[in-house]
Amino acid sequence: MFEDRPFLIALALLSSIVMARGQATYWIARLVTEQALRRTHPTEGWRAGVHQWLQGEGLARGRRSIERWGLIVIPLCHLTVGFQTLVLGAAGVMRIGWVRFTLAQLPGALAWGTIYATIGFAAWEAGMAAAAGSPWGAAGLVVIVLLVVALVLIRRSRAKLVRDEVVGHLPAEGSGLTCRGTQRGLR
């Protein structure tokens, strides 16, 4: 019955495996986040900071942005190695709706299944060996890694500067001023 359809069998099996893995990653991250918020109420230390971050407006704003613009990251992460788990876990931590997450995951899982059912591991290993086997290929890999590290460090530095700038301009607590500089109740 299936002897003449090995590609379809491989595609279905590999896509199902990556879907199950992605769903497991999403649900573990989501349930751990929800349980941490529901059952813990730390008042000091790093745990309190994490708890506030998980409940904070920043994460809610990030979630809204991903839901509006960034769901494309979910299927695209299936075309990477290592980044996939981070994206799928982040979707769970951000508590993106399950239906939206699953619909976004489907094309990525199918693409992953197609790649690995056709050219798969052999092409990946051949490409990496070719790049690492030549001095120019190795130099290219080093340059790419250095550029990524530099971009990450620059973004973090800029984000810290913006945070420090914002915190420096907040009114003192108890001053009766809002962030706009007006007194409460007066306009």
C-alpha positions in Angstrom: 0.0 0.0 0.0 2.7 2.5 1.0 5.6 0.9 -0.9 5.3 3.3 -3.8 5.1 6.4 -1.6 8.2 6.5 0.6 8.6 10.3 0.2 5.1 10.9 1.5 5.6 8.6 4.4 8.9 10.2 5.3 7.3 13.7 5.0 4.4 12.8 7.2 6.5 11.2 9.8 9.2 13.9 10.0 6.6 16.7 9.9 4.6 15.0 12.7 7.7 14.5 14.8 8.7 18.2 14.6 5.1 19.3 15.2 5.0 17.1 18.4 8.4 18.5 19.5 7.3 22.1 18.9 4.0 21.6 20.7 5.8 20.0 23.7 8.3 22.9 23.9 5.5 25.4 23.7 3.3 23.8 26.3 6.2 23.1 28.8 7.2 26.8 28.6 3.6 28.0 28.8 2.6 25.8 31.8 5.8 26.5 33.7 5.2 30.3 33.2 1.5 30.1 34.2 2.3 27.9 37.3 5.1 30.2 38.4 2.8 33.2 38.2 -0.1 31.5 39.9 1.7 29.8 42.7 4.6 32.0 43.6 4.7 35.5 44.9 8.3 36.4 45.7 8.8 39.8 47.2 12.6 40.3 46.7 15.6 39.1 44.8 15.9 37.8 41.3 12.8 35.7 41.6 10.7 38.8 42.2 12.2 40.4 39.2 11.4 37.5 37.0 7.9 37.3 38.3 7.3 41.0 37.6 8.8 40.6 34.1 6.5 37.7 33.3 3.5 39.8 34.4 4.8 43.1 33.1 3.7 45.3 30.3 6.9 44.7 28.4 6.2 41.1 27.8 2.5 41.8 27.0 3.6 44.4 24.5 6.1 41.9 23.0 3.4 39.3 22.8 1.0 41.8 21.0 3.8 42.7 18.5 4.5 39.0 17.8 0.9 38.3 17.3 0.5 41.3 15.0 3.8 41.2 13.0 6.1 38.4 14.2 4.3 35.1 13.8 6.5 34.6 10.7 9.4 33.9 13.1 7.7 30.6 14.2 7.7 28.8 10.8 11.1 30.4 9.9 12.7 29.0 13.1 12.2 25.5 11.7 14.9 26.3 9.1 17.5 26.9 11.7 19.5 24.6 14.1 19.3 25.5 17.8 17.2 28.7 17.4 14.1 26.6 17.0 13.8 25.6 20.6 14.3 29.2 21.8 11.5 30.6 19.5 9.0 27.8 20.3 9.7 28.2 24.1 9.4 32.0 23.9 6.0 31.6 22.3 4.9 29.5 25.3 6.4 31.9 27.8 4.6 34.8 26.1 1.4 32.7 26.2 0.6 33.3 22.5 -2.7 31.7 21.7 -2.5 28.0 20.9 -4.5 28.2 17.7 -2.3 31.0 16.3 0.8 29.2 17.4 -0.2 26.0 15.8 -1.3 27.6 12.6 2.1 29.4 12.4 4.0 26.2 13.2 2.4 24.1 10.5 4.2 25.6 7.5 7.6 25.4 9.3 7.0 21.8 10.3 6.1 21.0 6.7 9.2 22.8 5.4 11.4 21.0 7.9 9.9 17.7 7.0 10.3 18.4 3.3 14.0 19.4 3.7 14.9 16.4 5.8 12.8 13.9 3.7 14.6 15.1 0.5 18.1 16.5 0.9 18.2 16.5 4.6 21.2 15.8 6.7 23.5 14.9 3.8 23.3 18.4 2.2 23.7 20.1 5.6 26.8 18.1 6.4 28.2 18.6 2.9 27.8 22.3 3.1 29.3 22.6 6.5 32.2 20.4 5.5 32.8 22.4 2.4 32.8 25.7 4.3 35.0 24.4 7.1 37.3 22.5 4.7 38.5 25.6 2.8 40.3 28.5 4.4 37.9 31.0 2.8 34.9 29.0 4.1 36.3 28.9 7.6 37.1 32.6 7.5 33.5 33.3 6.2 32.1 31.3 9.2 34.3 33.3 11.6 33.2 36.6 10.1 29.5 35.6 10.3 29.8 34.6 13.9 31.7 37.8 14.8 29.1 40.0 13.0 26.2 38.3 14.9 28.0 38.7 18.2 28.7 42.4 17.4 25.1 43.1 16.5 23.8 41.4 19.7 26.3 43.5 21.8 25.4 46.7 20.1 21.6 46.1 20.5 22.0 45.3 24.2 24.2 48.4 24.7 21.6 50.6 23.0 18.7 49.0 24.9 20.6 49.7 28.2 21.2 53.3 27.2 17.5 53.8 26.5 16.5 52.1 29.8 18.9 54.3 31.7 17.7 57.4 29.9 14.0 56.6 30.7 14.7 55.8 34.3 16.7 59.0 34.7 13.7 61.0 33.5 11.1 59.4 35.7 9.6 61.6 38.4 10.6 60.8 42.0 8.2 58.6 43.8 5.9 60.5 46.0 6.4 63.8 44.1 2.8 63.8 42.9 4.0 64.0 39.3 3.1 61.5 36.6 5.6 60.6 33.8 4.2 63.5 31.7 5.3 65.9 34.4 1.8 67.0 35.3 0.4 66.8 38.8 -2.1 64.1 39.4 -5.7 65.3 39.0 -4.6 68.6 37.3 -4.5 69.1 33.6 
